[in-house]
Amino acid sequence: MTMHLARGLTTLNTKKRKKKKLTDKQIEEYTVKWRQHNKAMRRKHLHSHQFDTVQDYIAYCRGEYKPKTTPVIAPLRTSTPTVRESDKIPSYTSKNSFAPCLKREPLQYTGERRLVGIATMHKSNMVPVFADDDDKTGKRQATEIAQMRRN
């Protein structure tokens, strides 16, 4: 046989407990904490979060406090859309800009290294073959690439 309860029944005691009365020592502790709380709120410029009396602070700590005023949310104000009068929009140029959006100068071949041809290294990997000072035709570099390809 199982120990299940019928639907809607519980073994937990859910009734509200009575709050115990505070002793004089506890009230003194709450008074010290209340002053510290108000001082901290003034330091943080949150004057509206201070409590006027110790009783309000005690109720706040024990979960019984009801705020005196409810915050009012301001309605959202929408502005009318603006329409540009002119069709031309001037481009923005700035002297202080670190990266202006200027057109890059195109890369130009200077002729320092002579391109002899293009070799295939591995799986259609194209590699340029250049002519060196001691190898004017670029034959030596081409044979090195061919040997690397076969190894």
N, C-alpha and C positions, 0 to 999 in steps of 0.2 A: 504494500500500500504506500502511496506517495503522500508527501506532506504539503500538497498544493492547496491554496485557498481558492475560494470561489472568486469570480470576477468582481472587481470593485472592492475587495477586502485586502487589507494589508496587515502585516505584523508590526509595522513601524508605528510609533506613537507620533502623530502629526499635530497634536493639539499645541496651542501656544502656551508657553510657560509664563508664570508670573515673574516679573522683574523683582529682584531683591532690592531692598532699600539700601542706600549708600551709607557707609559709616563716615564718621567725621574725618578719619584719616584719608579715606578715598576722596572725599570732597576737597580736602587740602591738596591732594595730588592733582586732581582735575583742575583746581585753581591755578597751580603752578604751570601745568600744561597749557591752560587757556591763555595765560599771559605770554608764554613762549610762542604759541600759535599766532596770536595777534601781532607780536613783534616780528615774526617771520613773514607774515602777510604784508606788513608795512614795508619791510625791507625789499620785498619783491614787487612793490607798488600794486598790490592786490587789495586795496582798502575795502572793497566791497565783500571780500571773503572773511572779514573779521567778525567776531561775535560780540554782541553788546553785553550780554550777561553770561555768568558762569553756567546758569541753568540751560541756556541755549547751547553752549559748548558740550555740556554733559549729554543733552538730548542728541546732539549730533554724533557724539562718540558711541552712544548706545543704540543708534539707529532709529531714534524716535523723532528726529528734527524735521519739521516741515518749513521750507523756506517761506519768508513773508511775501516776497514778490516773485512772480514768474517772469523769466526773461522774455522780452518782446522782440520778435524778429522783424527787422525792417523789410518792407516790401522791395522786391527787385525792380530797379529802375532800368528800363531799356532806352537806349538812345536811338535816334533816327539815323539811318545809314547816310553817309556822305557820298556825294556824287562828284567825280572829278570834272572840272570845267574844261580843261584842255586835253587834247588827244596825245600830245607829246609829253613823254616822261623823261626828264633829264637824267643822265647816268650819274652815279655817285662816284666822285673821285676825292680822295682824301690824301693830304700830304703826310699825315701821321699814321696812315695805314701801313702795317707791316707786310701785308701780302695783297697788293692790289690785283684786281682781276684783269691783268693785261694779257694780250696775246703773246704766246711764247714764240721766240725766234725759231724758225725751222732749223733742224740739224743739217749741217752741210759737210760733205766729204772734203777733208783737207788735203788728202793725198800723201800723208805721212807713211801709211802702210798701204801696200798695193794688194788689192783683193784679186787673187788668181782665179778662185772658183769656190764651189760649195761641195762639201763631201758629206756622205751619209755615215753617221757614227753608229747608231744602234736603234733599230725599230723606227726608222724614218726621222731620226734626230739629225737635223741639218746643221752642219758646222762650217763656218767660213774658213777658207784656206788662204793664208797670206804669204806673200813672198818676203823673205828676210834679206839682210845685207849679204850674207854668205851664200844664200840660195835664191837666186834671182827668179827662177821659174816656179818655186814653191813645190818642187817635186818631192823633196825630202819630207816636208810636213804632210803631204798627201799620202806618202807611203807609210808614215807613222800612224796616221789615222786609219789606214787600211789594215795595218797589222793589229791595232787595238780592236778593230771591229771583228777580226777573226779570232782573237784570243778570248 
